[in-house]
């Protein structure tokens, strides 16, 4: 049986009402990774590393993305595809998606993503 991890956001208290109204987590953030797959464990680790400001800034600069960009696990988008990470600007508009691969790049998957998504796939 595949292991999975679920991130649960408690939105029941009044203090979280603003968060509940401003973020559409059910449509924007993917929060149920199958951690039995090595690539997903890397994605989860990378997401954790992005909490470290030094790593986050280094990572964003390496990808030539703005320092104030927000990176998070992407939910399904256009046509049911789901790159590993979404990158939004400070106005919450998508500016890129990131796809992580172990070893050989999946050219077919990247071409499919690039044909359906208008922002860069890194």
Protein Blocks (a to p, Z undefined) as FASTA:
>chain_A
ZZdddddddfkbmklmmmmmmpcfklmpccbdcfkbmklmmmmmmmmmmmpmklmmmmmm
mnopafkbccddddddehhiacfbdcddfkopafbdcdddehjadfklmmmmmmmpmbdc
ZZ
